[in-house]
Amino acid sequence: MQVALSNISSARSRRRDEALEKILDCALGEFARAGVDNVSLETIARNAAVSKQVIYYNFGGRQGLYEAVIERYSAGAADRLAATDFSRLEPIEAIRHLFGIVFDVQNATPVEVLIYECKLRHPLMARRTARQRKTYRVFEEIVERGVATGVLSPQIEPRKCFALASMMLRGLFAWAKIWADSSTPHEIHDQMTEWRESVLDAIVLLIRRNGGADGSH
């Protein structure tokens, strides 16, 4: 009897998770098409084959649903950062790996979401800032190690380097939207993937120029 009840509970939990994933999938398309302010919860509910009450119950409404869509993509970066032991990598390799994670997450995130996220003025923006601070702390620790081992100059400015590298990445993916009218999201993703190593080379060069141990900054 206990086993049967457990199986029923597991099945219900699985169906609920599948329904929530379907809602997020449908919401992503609608947010990208109409934006947060104009999106229709009725349309999302209809496309996800659920009632609008299910969306309100699980997400609280339009804004909460959008936050869940953003967090769905952001969680990937946090998980990969937590799973990586950067102390085992040489400083420059660690910097490259760190921004490689950021690149991959942004490449997996629809461009429309990245662009619209930049416009937010509510607590989600503060949450994104908190995630960036965690990434920056990892970067700062790598820089400190680079200075201690002589790979980077003591005059390096970690905040400046991190800001420039972050702006380079965000600007690149925002710019991708320029040709989105003539390219599919899949084509944009493939193009960014082809550029990945060149972009990371540029970030490493930028950081070396602004804090190389040879004084070329």
N, C-alpha and C positions, 0 to 999 in steps of 0.2 A: 504493500500500500504506500509506504513511504517513498519507495523507488518510483512508483507511478506518479505520485504528486510532484516529485523532483523533476521528472521528465516533462510533465505538463508545464511546470514553472519555467524550465529551460526553453521549451518551445515558445512560450509566450514572450520571454525575454528576447529570444532570437527574432521573432516577428516584429517586436517593438523596435529593435535595433535596425532591422531592415527597413521599417517604415520611416524611421528618422533619417537614415541615409538617403532614402528616396526623396524625402522632403528637402534635404540639403542639396541634392543634385538638381532638383527642379528649381529651387530658390536661386541657385547660382546663375542659371540661365536667365531667370527673370530679373535679377538684380543687375546683371550685365546689360540686359536689354533696356530696362526702364529706369534703373537707379533706385536707391533706397526710398526716396520720397514718393515715387510714383508707382512702385511695385504693387501688384494686386495679390493679396493673400488668397483671394478666392481662386485665382488662376493657379497659384502654386498648389493649393489644396486639391484642386481638380486634377492637375497633372500628376500629383503624387498619389491620387486615389485615397485621400483621407478627408476628414471633415476639417473645417477651419478651426473648430474648437480644439482639435488635436495640436494644431500649430500654437495656439494661444496657451494651451496647457503646458507644452514642453518648452516653448521658447519665449512666451510672454508677449509676443507680438512682432511687428515688422522689424524693429530695431534689434531685439534679442535674436531674431532669426538671422539677421545680417551678421551680427557678432559671431554667431555659431559658424556661419560660412567662413568668415575670416579665420577664426580660431582653428578650424579644421585643417587649413593649410599651414598655419603658423606652428602647429604642434610638431610638425615634421622636423623643423629646425631645432626646436628644443630637445627633442628625443635624440637627434644625431649629435648635438653638442654634448649632451649628458653621457652619451655612449663612447665618446672619443677621449682618449688619454693624450692630450696635446703635449704633455711633458715628455713623452717618448719620441716626439718628432723634433727634428732640428728647427730652430726658430723660423727660418724662411719657409721651410716645408709646412710648418704648423700654420703660418699665416695663410699660405696658399690653400691649405686644407680647410681652414676656417671660412674663408670667403668662397671656397668651392661649395660648402654647405649652404651658405646664403644664396649663392647663384642657383643651385639646384632647386631650392625651395621656391625662389621667385620664378624660375622657369616653369615649375609645375603649377604655379598659381596663375589663373587667367589674368591677362593683362588688364582687363576692365576692372578686376578686383583691386589690383595694385594701384591703379590710377585713382579709383574712387576712394580707396582707403586713405590716400593722401589728403583728401578734402575733409576728413572727419574732425569734429570739434568736441566730441563727447567722450565718455570714459574709455571707449575702445582705443582712442588715440593714445590715452595714457597707458593702456595695457600694451600697445605696440611699443611705446617708448620704454616701458619696463623690460620688454624682451630685448630691445636694442641695447639696453644697459647691461644685461647679462652677457650678451655677445661681446660688448665692449670690454667687460671685465676679463673675459677670456683673452681678448686681443692684448689688453694691457699687461697681463701676466706673461704672454709670449714675448712682448716687447722688452719687458724687464729682464727676461732670460736672455734675449738677444743682446741687450746692452751688457749684461754681466759676462757673456761669453765673447764679447768683442765683435759680434756680427753686425750689431747696430750701434750707431753713435749715441753717446750720452745726451747729445743735444736734440735727439729725436723728440717730436711732439706727438704722443700717441693719439690725443683727441683729434688733432688736425688730420693725421694720416687716416684714422678710422672714418672721420667725416667725409674726407675726399673719396675714399674707396667706396663707402656706402652710397654716396651721391652718384658715383660713376655707375654702380650697378643699377640703382633705382632709375637713373636717367636713361640707361640703355634699354631697360624693359619698358619704360614709359614711351620711349621713342619708337619701340617696336609697333606701337599702336598706329603710327603714321601710315604704315603700309598694310595695316590689317584689312583695309577695304579691298585690297587686291590679293591678300594672302589669308589662308585659313589658319585658325589657331594651331593646328597640327604643323603647318608649314613654318609658322613663327617659332614654335617650340624646337623644330628640327634645325632651323637657322641658328637659334641661340645655342643649341647643343654643339653645333659646328664651331661656334665662336668661343666656346667655354675656355679652352686652354689659352687662347690669345688674350681673352679678358683677364684671366688670372695672371698671365705674364705681365700685363699692363699694370695690374694692381701691385704686384711685387716690385715692378720697376718704380712705380709711384712712391712706394714706401721706402725703397732704397734711395731714391733721389732726395727724399725728405728726411732721411735718417740713416744713410749708409755710413758704415764705419770708416769709409775712405774719405769722409768729409764732403762728398758731392751732394750737398743739400742746401 
